[in-house]
Amino acid sequence: MFLVPLKAFGVRVDTPSELVRGGRNANAESHNAKRRSSE
């Protein structure tokens, strides 16, 4: 369920730690993008 969107973005997840790190990176990226667009 959670792996499908990650695979859609071409993110390879092999371990739970990779999954967590990838999720954090994705959240940070979207947050930064929103902040940039609001400026």
Backbone as JSON Lines, residues from 0, in Angstrom:
{"i":0,"aa":"M","n":[0.83,-1.2,0.0],"ca":[0.0,0.0,0.0],"c":[0.87,1.26,0.0]}
{"i":1,"aa":"F","n":[1.86,1.27,0.89],"ca":[2.74,2.44,0.98],"c":[3.89,2.34,-0.02]}
{"i":2,"aa":"L","n":[4.21,1.11,-0.44],"ca":[5.32,0.92,-1.37],"c":[4.95,1.3,-2.8]}
{"i":3,"aa":"V","n":[3.68,1.22,-3.13],"ca":[3.26,1.5,-4.51],"c":[3.61,2.92,-4.95]}
{"i":4,"aa":"P","n":[3.23,3.96,-4.16],"ca":[3.59,5.32,-4.58],"c":[5.1,5.53,-4.65]}
{"i":5,"aa":"L","n":[5.84,4.88,-3.76],"ca":[7.3,5.03,-3.77],"c":[7.85,4.44,-5.06]}
{"i":6,"aa":"K","n":[7.34,3.27,-5.45],"ca":[7.81,2.63,-6.69],"c":[7.45,3.47,-7.9]}
{"i":7,"aa":"A","n":[6.33,4.16,-7.81],"ca":[5.9,5.01,-8.92],"c":[6.9,6.14,-9.15]}
{"i":8,"aa":"F","n":[7.56,6.56,-8.07],"ca":[8.56,7.62,-8.18],"c":[9.95,7.06,-8.45]}
{"i":9,"aa":"G","n":[10.03,5.73,-8.62],"ca":[11.32,5.12,-8.94],"c":[12.2,4.95,-7.71]}
{"i":10,"aa":"V","n":[11.61,4.97,-6.52],"ca":[12.4,4.8,-5.29],"c":[12.46,3.33,-4.93]}
{"i":11,"aa":"R","n":[13.67,2.84,-4.75],"ca":[13.83,1.42,-4.4],"c":[13.9,1.28,-2.89]}
{"i":12,"aa":"V","n":[13.03,0.45,-2.34],"ca":[13.02,0.24,-0.9],"c":[13.32,-1.22,-0.6]}
{"i":13,"aa":"D","n":[14.44,-1.47,0.06],"ca":[14.84,-2.84,0.36],"c":[14.7,-3.16,1.84]}
{"i":14,"aa":"T","n":[14.8,-2.15,2.69],"ca":[14.74,-2.39,4.13],"c":[13.85,-1.36,4.8]}
{"i":15,"aa":"P","n":[13.32,-1.69,5.97],"ca":[12.46,-0.74,6.7],"c":[13.17,0.59,6.95]}
{"i":16,"aa":"S","n":[14.47,0.56,7.25],"ca":[15.2,1.81,7.49],"c":[15.25,2.65,6.22]}
{"i":17,"aa":"E","n":[15.41,1.99,5.07],"ca":[15.41,2.7,3.79],"c":[14.03,3.31,3.55]}
{"i":18,"aa":"L","n":[13.0,2.58,3.93],"ca":[11.62,3.05,3.76],"c":[11.4,4.32,4.57]}
{"i":19,"aa":"V","n":[11.85,4.3,5.82],"ca":[11.68,5.46,6.69],"c":[12.47,6.65,6.16]}
{"i":20,"aa":"R","n":[13.72,6.39,5.77],"ca":[14.56,7.48,5.28],"c":[13.97,8.06,3.99]}
{"i":21,"aa":"G","n":[13.5,7.19,3.11],"ca":[12.9,7.65,1.86],"c":[11.65,8.47,2.11]}
{"i":22,"aa":"G","n":[10.84,8.05,3.09],"ca":[9.63,8.79,3.42],"c":[9.96,10.17,3.96]}
{"i":23,"aa":"R","n":[10.98,10.23,4.8],"ca":[11.38,11.53,5.38],"c":[11.89,12.45,4.27]}
{"i":24,"aa":"N","n":[12.68,11.89,3.36],"ca":[13.21,12.71,2.27],"c":[12.07,13.25,1.41]}
{"i":25,"aa":"A","n":[11.1,12.41,1.12],"ca":[9.97,12.82,0.28],"c":[9.19,13.94,0.97]}
{"i":26,"aa":"N","n":[8.98,13.78,2.28],"ca":[8.24,14.81,3.02],"c":[9.0,16.12,3.03]}
{"i":27,"aa":"A","n":[10.31,16.05,3.23],"ca":[11.13,17.27,3.25],"c":[11.11,17.94,1.89]}
{"i":28,"aa":"E","n":[11.21,17.13,0.84],"ca":[11.21,17.7,-0.52],"c":[9.89,18.43,-0.8]}
{"i":29,"aa":"S","n":[8.77,17.81,-0.48],"ca":[7.48,18.45,-0.76],"c":[7.31,19.69,0.1]}
{"i":30,"aa":"H","n":[7.81,19.64,1.34],"ca":[7.7,20.79,2.24],"c":[8.52,21.96,1.69]}
{"i":31,"aa":"N","n":[9.73,21.67,1.25],"ca":[10.59,22.72,0.7],"c":[9.98,23.3,-0.57]}
{"i":32,"aa":"A","n":[9.4,22.44,-1.39],"ca":[8.79,22.9,-2.64],"c":[7.63,23.85,-2.34]}
{"i":33,"aa":"K","n":[6.83,23.5,-1.34],"ca":[5.7,24.36,-0.98],"c":[6.2,25.71,-0.47]}
{"i":34,"aa":"R","n":[7.27,25.67,0.34],"ca":[7.8,26.91,0.89],"c":[8.35,27.8,-0.23]}
{"i":35,"aa":"R","n":[9.03,27.16,-1.2],"ca":[9.59,27.92,-2.32],"c":[8.48,28.57,-3.14]}
{"i":36,"aa":"S","n":[7.43,27.8,-3.43],"ca":[6.36,28.33,-4.27],"c":[5.6,29.45,-3.56]}
{"i":37,"aa":"S","n":[5.52,29.37,-2.22],"ca":[4.79,30.42,-1.48],"c":[5.61,31.72,-1.45]}
{"i":38,"aa":"E","n":[6.93,31.59,-1.58],"ca":[7.77,32.8,-1.62],"c":[7.64,33.42,-3.01]}
